[in-house]
Amino acid sequence: MIFEKIIGIGACDEAGIMGKEGKLPWHCPKDLKHFSNTTLDCPIIMGRHTFQSLPAHYLKDRTAIIFTRHPLRLIPKKTQKLASGRVQSAENRFPRRGSYCQYKPPSRESISRQLSIPPPGQLLSLFGYNCPSNQIVVSSLREFFAIEGRFSTLYVIGGAQIYTLFLRENLIQEFILTRINGLYSGDTVFPLSLLKGWPNCRVEETPTFSIHRYAYPCYNYPHKT
Ligand SMILES: NC(=O)c1ccc[n+]([C@@H]2O[C@H](COP(=O)([O-])OP(=O)(O)OC[C@H]3O[C@@H](n4cnc5c(N)ncnc54)[C@H](OP(=O)(O)O)[C@@H]3O)[C@@H](O)[C@H]2O)c1
């Protein structure tokens, strides 16, 4: 993958709450508009929970990169019956414990070596689900960097797990963070501590929220290929 920069974008309340039961804890159309305008036409990077919470129109006409360690969880419910049937028949092809006298359970590594588990996209199609061509599913940062293509700006749009992954690995050059006024109840917390020490400025102030732009000072992409 070749890219210019990765920018984080998100919103949290005064205490850092950013999600509740798979949704946003607030209704703030102005901030959603800011999100849409800022990321318009750019590729977006997200975790599976965020992907499954996004209205379809955010995924139209642009590349979406989805992180999951369990690609089969992306299969929509209506096609899951078929998929689980296939899992069952695949399992039946392997000997069960006790089938051979000297059976030793294989290690995880040897299973993946022998089965050569295909990349997530291929795995999904083996299970009868074809991702739309603009959606790329990855299971790790290594697979993320192996995506073929040339991009200018990519946006990391959440959730907390994926912000944390990218911030910890120093992969984010700028972060555009909306602070929603007030305190909300929720179950997902923005990793504010990972932006500590980043120079930032307030770029917009409204009666309900303010937008801050954080810049990582001495930036280089260690993994850029
Ligand atoms: N306020 C905002 O700006 C904002 C933005 C986005 C989302 N949200 C909210 O935040 C919540 C979702 O956030 P979240 O933190 O729970 O979930 P998330 O980051 O969207 O997705 C988590 C999932 O990503 C996958 N994942 C995480 N680390 C990975 C890694 N290193 N490699 C491969 N896959 C990895 C795992 O998928 P598998 O379980 O499939 O393996 C994990 O369960 C929702 O409530 C959403 O509405 C708020």
The ligand as an SDF file (V2000), in Angstrom:
LIG
                    3D

 48 52  0  0  0  0  0  0  0  0999 V2000
  -18.1570    8.7290   18.5310 N   0  0  0  0  0  0  0  0  0  0  0  0
  -17.5340    8.3260   17.4420 C   0  0  0  0  0  0  0  0  0  0  0  0
  -16.8740    9.1000   16.7550 O   0  0  0  0  0  0  0  0  0  0  0  0
  -17.5960    6.8820   17.0500 C   0  0  0  0  0  0  0  0  0  0  0  0
  -16.9030    6.4340   15.9010 C   0  0  0  0  0  0  0  0  0  0  0  0
  -16.9830    5.0910   15.5860 C   0  0  0  0  0  0  0  0  0  0  0  0
  -17.6930    4.2150   16.3790 C   0  0  0  0  0  0  0  0  0  0  0  0
  -18.3690    4.6950   17.4790 N   0  0  0  0  0  0  0  0  0  0  0  0
  -19.0770    3.7890   18.3710 C   0  0  0  0  0  0  0  0  0  0  0  0
  -18.1070    2.9680   19.0250 O   0  0  0  0  0  0  0  0  0  0  0  0
  -18.6520    1.6650   19.2380 C   0  0  0  0  0  0  0  0  0  0  0  0
  -17.8030    0.6260   18.5200 C   0  0  0  0  0  0  0  0  0  0  0  0
  -16.4630    0.7170   18.9610 O   0  0  0  0  0  0  0  0  0  0  0  0
  -15.6350   -0.5820   19.4330 P   0  0  0  0  0  0  0  0  0  0  0  0
  -14.3400   -0.1180   20.0000 O   0  0  0  0  0  0  0  0  0  0  0  0
  -16.5480   -1.4140   20.2880 O   0  0  0  0  0  0  0  0  0  0  0  0
  -15.4600   -1.4230   18.1030 O   0  0  0  0  0  0  0  0  0  0  0  0
  -14.6310   -1.2320   16.7380 P   0  0  0  0  0  0  0  0  0  0  0  0
  -13.2880   -0.6660   17.0180 O   0  0  0  0  0  0  0  0  0  0  0  0
  -15.5040   -0.5530   15.7430 O   0  0  0  0  0  0  0  0  0  0  0  0
  -14.5290   -2.7470   16.2690 O   0  0  0  0  0  0  0  0  0  0  0  0
  -13.9410   -3.7090   17.1250 C   0  0  0  0  0  0  0  0  0  0  0  0
  -13.6580   -4.9480   16.3350 C   0  0  0  0  0  0  0  0  0  0  0  0
  -12.5820   -4.7110   15.4070 O   0  0  0  0  0  0  0  0  0  0  0  0
  -11.8110   -5.8950   15.2570 C   0  0  0  0  0  0  0  0  0  0  0  0
  -10.4420   -5.6310   15.7110 N   0  0  0  0  0  0  0  0  0  0  0  0
  -10.0300   -4.9060   16.7660 C   0  0  0  0  0  0  0  0  0  0  0  0
   -8.6820   -4.9030   16.8420 N   0  0  0  0  0  0  0  0  0  0  0  0
   -8.2390   -5.6330   15.7960 C   0  0  0  0  0  0  0  0  0  0  0  0
   -6.9520   -6.0080   15.3380 C   0  0  0  0  0  0  0  0  0  0  0  0
   -5.8340   -5.6150   15.9670 N   0  0  0  0  0  0  0  0  0  0  0  0
   -6.8530   -6.7840   14.2390 N   0  0  0  0  0  0  0  0  0  0  0  0
   -7.9740   -7.2010   13.5870 C   0  0  0  0  0  0  0  0  0  0  0  0
   -9.2220   -6.8710   13.9800 N   0  0  0  0  0  0  0  0  0  0  0  0
   -9.3530   -6.1160   15.0700 C   0  0  0  0  0  0  0  0  0  0  0  0
  -12.4860   -6.9700   16.1270 C   0  0  0  0  0  0  0  0  0  0  0  0
  -13.4600   -7.5680   15.2900 O   0  0  0  0  0  0  0  0  0  0  0  0
  -13.9340   -9.1170   15.4940 P   0  0  0  0  0  0  0  0  0  0  0  0
  -14.6360   -9.1580   16.8010 O   0  0  0  0  0  0  0  0  0  0  0  0
  -14.8230   -9.3550   14.3250 O   0  0  0  0  0  0  0  0  0  0  0  0
  -12.6560   -9.9250   15.4580 O   0  0  0  0  0  0  0  0  0  0  0  0
  -13.1820   -6.1270   17.1840 C   0  0  0  0  0  0  0  0  0  0  0  0
  -14.2490   -6.7870   17.8220 O   0  0  0  0  0  0  0  0  0  0  0  0
  -20.0740    1.7270   18.7000 C   0  0  0  0  0  0  0  0  0  0  0  0
  -20.9440    2.0920   19.7630 O   0  0  0  0  0  0  0  0  0  0  0  0
  -20.0240    2.8380   17.6830 C   0  0  0  0  0  0  0  0  0  0  0  0
  -21.2840    3.4400   17.4560 O   0  0  0  0  0  0  0  0  0  0  0  0
  -18.3180    6.0010   17.8330 C   0  0  0  0  0  0  0  0  0  0  0  0
  1  2  1  0
  2  3  2  0
  2  4  1  0
  4  5  1  0
  4 48  2  0
  5  6  2  0
  6  7  1  0
  7  8  2  0
  8  9  1  0
  8 48  1  0
  9 10  1  0
  9 46  1  0
 10 11  1  0
 11 12  1  0
 11 44  1  0
 12 13  1  0
 13 14  1  0
 14 15  2  0
 14 16  1  0
 14 17  1  0
 17 18  1  0
 18 19  2  0
 18 20  1  0
 18 21  1  0
 21 22  1  0
 22 23  1  0
 23 24  1  0
 23 42  1  0
 24 25  1  0
 25 26  1  0
 25 36  1  0
 26 27  1  0
 26 35  1  0
 27 28  2  0
 28 29  1  0
 29 30  1  0
 29 35  2  0
 30 31  1  0
 30 32  2  0
 32 33  1  0
 33 34  2  0
 34 35  1  0
 36 37  1  0
 36 42  1  0
 37 38  1  0
 38 39  2  0
 38 40  1  0
 38 41  1  0
 42 43  1  0
 44 45  1  0
 44 46  1  0
 46 47  1  0
M  CHG  2   8   1  16  -1
M  END
$$$$
